[in-house]
Amino acid sequence: MYNIKKFFQLIVAGSLGSVLTLIVFFSFQNKQSDGNLSPQFSGKKVGYEIKNITVPTFDFADVAENVTPSVVYIKVKVEVKENSSLYRRNLDPFEQFFGQDPRMQEGPSMGSGSGVIISDKGYIVTNNHVVGDATDIEVVLNDKRSFKAELVAKDPNTDLALIKINATDLVPIKIGSSDRTRVGEWVLAIGNPFNLTSTVTAGIVSAKARNIRLLGESTSVESFIQTDAAVNPGNSGGALVNSKGELVGINTAIASQTGSYAGYSFAVPSNLMDKVVKDFLEYGEVQRGFLGVQIKEIDEELANENNFSFTSGAYVEKVSDNGAADKAGIKKGDIIKSVDGQAIKSVPELQEMVAEHRPGQSVAVKILRGSKEIELNVVLRNKDGKLGIVSNESQTLKKLLGIELAQASEQEKSKLKIGNGLKIQKLNQDGLFKKSGIPEGFIITSVDRMGVYSSNDIYKILDKKKGGIVVEGYLPQGQHKYYLLEME
């Protein structure tokens, strides 16, 4: 009897609980419909609603499979000096990306990094800090083939370099537009961290036009794409690609207190890289246009001081006499709002856009002077304040010598029992080498009694030399020969 009584008590209690729950629920619903939130949910309502959230449908595997053959592993030998540019960088918090343990000591050191094939003719883009100081460069392709590489050109101001190998069946990467890259977009980083070849990681574009003060020079261009794709030492010079497998950046640096990945990485935009490479190939060095101004970021403090109602644009702090901006009518205190119709939100954006142009080219610059907007046509100038292209002495010397060189193969060096050598692949009929009787196929081991490891070595040795210079090497058949090169 007691159990039956207890059973009915539980049923009644449960029913009352259900009724009370319904009363509270409908009471809360009524308050919500009236627009009055209960105390525990007090606050402003969200002003918009996101519907139909979708997950990206592209396949990381397909992109990685298509792009990985275009990314190479680079091994270098560096003659380290105590004051070498390799160690003049501020390593904390932005550690340089070189795949080696930095030691402040003299002597040979080995390093590694990554590169991206951009042409079936053997041209590979990488970072200047990977190959810029190298005495020997070796490239290992994704299919395990290995080649000696020649440094074609380098630019410390963008931390880019171009090297070349003599190889067939190369897979050049497709170059995309970094200008079209959006924050939040998926990207893949492909490189060789910690000597682990062909490593692929995924992330998103975290920000654009980042200046992390890595390169140090006042004329450096830092407008990096920031991502959260995991990259580490050895990734430097590797590819940052979008979901279409297009190159949008060259991985260059990481934000780190330890030298290893800590959440953020930075890449040189592909549009800037493309322009720099074209300059390398056409002129031998970067042809960079300058506005001739000192500019400043518009932060909250500057905006308050000048009663600006905005913090976008670039504030003109100083105008160089007779520079491009001065000639066009830009004045101190002006605010640069756009270039060629593209809005300028920050100083790095302006630097990147101007750096994509050469001296003598015109850009439409919109400025704000007081409350008045003015559009001016600015003809950019070179680093010397002139309109012309900057000449490159090594390019002039190359034409004078009339030679095309390549690294001697390992088989050729082994056969001749030599440790270094540059093979003459082609001779210009009007060049000094041809006039001196040096034949095609000749492998040069030394010039003026100094060993040569790259064509740049030859240009440095022969620069401003006059009279007879001894060129030593081997004929393809193996004969050891000396030739007298008559420098004009």
Summary of the structure (lengths in Angstrom):
residues: 488
radius of gyration: 30.7
end to end distance: 125.1
largest distance: 126.5
contacts: 1559
relative contact order: 0.09
helix: 25%
strand: 33%
